[in-house]
Amino acid sequence: MSFWKDESGAVTVESVMWLGFMFFFVLSILDICVYFLNHGWAVRAMHQENREFIVGAYSDCNALETALNQRIQAISPSGASACDTYPERGSTFSTVTVTLASSEMGLGIVTYFLKDINISSTGFQTIEVPTAATTVKPPVVETDETTTTETVTDDSATTTSDGSTTIVSDVTEEA
């Protein structure tokens, strides 16, 4: 009779049933955290390489793509990057896109179900040190030879003797 009244260990059955569910739940949270961590690293790598490109560290987009692909291959082996530059309104812009496979960025518990989903992130910045291929030259304004001009040292503008300001591409001092 004492065996039937003994309730020690009665919680063991319920805890074993819940243990598997809780273990899967915790691993799923960990998988999602690793996924977002890897995505953040890839986006940070994209921004760092794009910053180096806009200040002149890379000669062209191919050099940027090679360096960026080496960094993101550790996160997503099938990841790829693309770079493009284009002039607009007197400036040149750089666009870098990183495409990563979602199933490769996590532990494979929740991300296993994301096999056909690719994540793309794009960075867009103005090129600060343009190369010869991406330089957009401003129009040259010709001045009259009889007009006396003074060179302004802080920007590329000249002031004529009548007080008007003219913007030129190559400022020279005329007498």
Residue pairs with C-beta under 8 A, 6 or more apart in sequence:
24 109
27 107
27 109
28 109
28 110
30 107
30 109
31 106
31 107
31 108
31 109
31 110
31 111
32 106
32 110
32 111
34 105
34 106
34 107
35 102
35 105
35 106
35 110
35 111
38 75
38 76
38 100
38 105
38 106
39 100
39 105
39 119
39 121
41 75
42 72
42 75
42 76
42 79
42 98
42 100
42 105
42 121
43 98
43 121
43 123
45 68
45 71
45 72
45 98
46 68
46 72
46 81
46 96
46 98
46 121
46 123
47 123
49 58
49 64
49 67
49 68
49 71
49 96
50 64
50 94
50 96
50 123
50 125
51 125
52 58
52 64
52 67
53 61
53 64
53 83
53 94
53 96
53 127
54 94
54 125
54 126
54 127
54 128
54 129
55 128
55 129
56 128
56 129
56 131
58 64
58 67
59 131
60 131
60 133
61 83
61 84
61 85
62 83
64 81
64 83
64 96
65 81
65 82
65 83
68 81
68 83
68 96
68 98
69 79
69 80
69 81
72 79
72 80
72 81
72 98
72 100
73 79
75 100
75 104
75 105
76 100
76 101
76 104
76 105
77 104
78 101
78 104
79 98
79 99
79 100
79 101
79 104
80 98
80 99
81 96
81 97
81 98
81 99
82 96
82 97
82 99
83 94
83 95
83 96
83 97
84 94
84 95
85 92
85 93
85 94
85 95
85 127
85 134
86 92
86 93
86 95
87 93
87 134
87 136
90 136
90 138
91 126
91 127
91 136
92 126
92 127
92 130
92 134
92 135
92 136
93 124
93 125
93 126
93 127
94 123
94 124
94 125
94 126
94 127
95 122
95 123
95 124
96 122
96 123
97 120
97 121
97 122
97 123
98 120
98 121
98 122
99 118
99 119
99 120
100 118
100 119
100 120
100 121
101 117
101 118
102 111
102 114
102 115
102 117
102 118
102 119
103 111
103 112
103 114
103 115
103 117
104 111
105 111
105 119
106 114
127 134
130 136
137 169
138 167
138 169
139 169
140 168
140 169
140 170
141 166
141 167
141 168
143 149
143 158
143 160
143 166
143 168
143 174
145 174
147 160
147 161
147 162
147 174
148 160
148 161
148 174
148 175
149 158
149 159
149 160
149 161
149 166
149 173
149 174
150 158
150 159
150 173
151 158
151 171
151 172
151 173
152 158
152 159
152 171
156 167
156 168
156 169
156 171
157 165
157 166
157 167
157 168
157 171
158 165
158 166
158 167
158 168
158 171
159 165
159 166
160 166
